[in-house]
Amino acid sequence: MNVSDRAEKLRRLVQFDVESAGAYEAAARQAGSWVVRSAFQQFCRDHLEHLQELNLLLVALGGQAVPYARASGDLLLGALLEALAAGGDEGILDAMAANEQLTEELYRHALNHEWRPDERAVLERNLANERRQLAWIEEALRSRVWEQEVGLSQ
């Protein structure tokens, strides 16, 4: 894969990580459970780290870094999360599970292409993070973690 193709694929991943970070930031604000809120805050930080690492690779290929703006294009996702908040933490977790499934698919698809070893290492590490996040969300849904906080201080 040539340099411009790699840069374009990285730019798409960066943009998606920007949106994912914004989604987790919005989801953390909507979450009623401190356990869910705390996990989402960490997942937001993970996506911001992905953004930073991918931007470094993108700039090294001659591309322009994609900034993270807290108010960036999250209007639709923010409205969706607010609507899902009516379903409580379960609805928010369902929405974020779908987001993680898509993000994981994007990283898996990207890894089907040829990358330099340093680029591949970043993509594989980010994919591992996506899998960890999705596993946490799926377990939180299975165990109904938000219901286990009764009596715990928030």
N, C-alpha and C positions, 0 to 999 in steps of 0.2 A: 504494500500500500504506500502510495507516495505521500510526501509531506503535507500537501494541501488536503488530501483525503483524511489523513490522521488529524490534522488541525480541525477540520470540520466535524469529525466524530467527537473529538474532545470538546469542542464548543457546544455541541448538543448535550453532552453529559454535564458540562458545567451549568448550562441553562436549566437542566432538569434538577440538578442539585440545588440551584438557587431557589427554584420553586418548592422543592422538598423541604429545604430549611425554613422557608416561609410558611409552609403547611404545618410543620411541627411547631413553629413559634405560635401560630394561630391556634392549633390544637391544644397546646399547653395552656393557653389563656382560657380555653373553653372547658378543659377537663375539671371535673369536680373532685376527683380522687388525687390526693397528693402523690400517690405511687405512680399513677399514670402521668400526672403533670411532670414529675421529676424525670421519668423515663423520656418523655417527649422533649424536655429541655436538653437532655443529654443527646438525643437523636438529632436535634437541631444543631448542636455543637458538632456532632459527627459530620453532618452535611456541610457545615461551614468549613470544616477541615478538608473535606473532599473538594470543595470549591477552591480553597487555597492551593491544594496540591495539583489539581487539574489545571488551574490557571497558570501555575508555574510551567507545566508541560506545554500548555497552549502558547504562552509567550516565547518559550524556547523554540517553538516551531514557526515563529513569526506572526502568530495570531495576537489578537487584542484580548486582554483579560476582561472577563465578564464580572461586573461588580455585584455585590449583594446590597440591595436597598430594601430596608425593612418594609416599605410600602409598595415594593415592586409587584406588579401584576397579580397580586394575591386576592384581588377583589372577588373574583369568581370563587376561588377556593375558600376564601374567608366566609363568603355568603353560604357556601355549601356546608362548611363546618358549623356555622351558627345554626343552620337548619337541622343538622344532625345532632347538635347539642340538645335539641329537644328530646332526642332519644338517649340522652345522657352519655356517659363514658363508653357504653357499649357501641353506640352509633358512631362516636368519634373514632374508637378503635377499629371498627369495621371500615371506615373511610380510609384510615391510615394503613390498614392491611392492604387495601386495594392499591394505594400509592406505593407501598413497598414492593408489592408483586410486580408492578410496572417498572419500578426502578431496577429491581433485580433482573428483570428481562432485558432492559436496556444495557446493563453492564454485561450480562451473558452474551448478548448479541455483539457488543463491541469487542469482546474477547475472542470472537470467532475470526477476527482480522489479525493481520500481522502488525506487531508493535515492537519497538525497541525494548530491550529487557527492563530498563528503568520505567518505561511507560506501562508495560504489562504488569510490573510489580505494583504500581499504584492502582491500576484497574482491578487487579485481583484482591488487593487489600480492601478497596472500597466495596467490591462485591461481597467479601466476607462480612463487612459491616452491615450491608443490606440484609444478608441472610440472618445475622444475629438480631437485627432489629425486627425483622418479620417473625422470627421464632419467638421473640419476647412478646410481641403483639398477639400472636396466635395462642400462646400460653396464657396471657392475661385474659383473653376472651374465654378460653376453656375453663380457667379457674375463677373467672368473674372477680378478678382482683379488687375491683372497686367496692365490692360488697364485703370484703374482708377487713375494711378499715373501721368498722363500727367499734367505737370505744377507744380508738387510737387518737392521739392528739394530732391535730393538723397544724 
